[in-house]
Amino acid sequence: MGYHCTWWLALLNEGCYPSRASIRGTINIQPHRTSPLAVYFAEDSTCVQERISPMSYSGPPPYPGPGPQQPGPYNPNAYPNPGNPQQPDPSYPGSPGLNAFYAWTHAPQPDRGKRRKVRFTFKEAVIGLIFLGVLLYMVYGYILATIHLWGPSHASYASQYVNYRGQSIDIFAAALSPDGKYVASGGADKTVQVWDAHSAQLLYTYRGHTEFIQAIAWSPDSKYIASGGQDKTVHVWSAEPGKMGQRVLTYRESPWIISSIAWSPDGQYIVSADTASTKTEVQIWRALTGERITTYTGHQDGVLSVAWSPQGNRIATAGNDGMVQILDALSGQQVARFQYPLDNGKPSFVTSVSWSPDSKRVASAGGDGYVHIWDVDAGREVLKTNVHLSYKEDFEDRLRPENHKGVKPPPVTTRAVSWSHDGKRIVSADNRGATLVWDANDGHLLLYTDGREAPPGRVYTSVTQAAWSQDDRHILITTVDVVVNWQLP
């Protein structure tokens, strides 16, 4: 086979340092009868001199042209001839220690275009080809790592699941009990269903709401469930065996659709938020009596997520106005605020917030496709990872036009984020169905799943929620079609 290219050769020979030179030509690699590989140089810029070790040289005379009287430019310091310093050593190519190949250009010669032949042993050829293959593989891997930063090739795909399929139509919310025994889910059928987390057996269906369910949260002791939605109420009801479904209270103070609910770590309070675009309120109230403690109205658009800090003294909120705000838990006063960058002059929405276990940082997910980590006390962003934007390989294959009739993938937006209880990992999910587990310190991908179990007829299964179990061994993933308990390896 032949390749047309420019070759730069500068080979070192036992203390000799020739200048770099070029030979432009076609190289033909062919098997040889005795030495398994022969290399021919068909010059289009004339080669003045070749120097090959006596063990491997089998070509024509070492100097092109009519004879040694026309060697072209010659460096007497590199090849000294004791008899005549201006001419090459007549003992060439058999001079001791010569084990290299040298070439440099000179003026055109009469025999321009003549082939020169260099032979390599079969063992040398195989070793060279193996080395070249390893080198190309390393370069290819480096390019992929640069383009697809922390892509799936650097992580493990996980596919161990328990699925909870019972809602007759779309699912909007789900939560795993802190003790890990139960899963509660709710949606467009206006019910909340409670499942055995391990067997996926349906245990109970709560039918107290009159509209879609938008938010579900378990009490820290796993005894109660708070659920809310489009009927603008929050129901607190028992989840204990023998008392399942007994309503404790109905909170009716919200002015609009309930979008998010969170319990305080001690189980005494609940924070709830609504999606109103004009009169948005974040309300803090006593969980078992409904007594309102305070109301915060600092958001300019609907609030989509609330999270109570593990230490219990602060609350993080986020919403359609592109802001993450930190509140004092009891007074409702703003402690800090973080603004997402504008997208075409409009703020990018923030869909989810989660606290670090030490209550010092907040992670947020939203419409820009990134996951941001904010230092609350320092008032600044400490990490912005594009782990979802760089995650493309599996989706590009799964969403090829021939597989899904040319449906164009939507722009990536992150929809959910949750910090592990050990503080080392973060799980985040997006609108393309990917749920990614990554290192909380540097953002590199550890585990991933991409919604391959999406039901027929759905090209994209957007993940709306993702949350860790208390022991960090499971992640509950909520999509509009199914709730999945992802069992980590």
Secondary structure, 3 states (H helix, E strand, C coil): CEEEEEEEECCCECCECCCCEEEEEEEEEEECCCCCEEEEEEECCCECCCCCCCCCCCCCCCCCCCCCCCCCCCCCCCCCCCCCCCCCCCCCCCCCCCCCCCCCECCCCCCCCCEEEEEECHHHHHHHHHHHHHHHHHHHHHHHHHHCCCCHHHCEECCCEEEECCCCCCEEEEEECCCCCEEEEEECCCCEEEEECCCCCEEEEECCCCCCEEEEEECCCCCEEEEEECCCCEEEEECCCCCCCCEEEEECCCCCCEEEEEECCCCCEEEEEECCCCCCCEEEEECCCCCEEEEECCCCCCEEEEEECCCCCEEEEEECCCEEEEEECCCCCEEEEEECCEECCEECCEEEEEECCCCCEEEEEECCCCEEEEECCCCEEEEEECCCCCCCHHHHHHCCHHHHCCCCCCCCCEEEEEECCCCCEEEEEECCCCEEEEECCCCCEEEEECCCCCCCCCCCCCEEEEEECCCCCEEEEEECCCEEEEECC
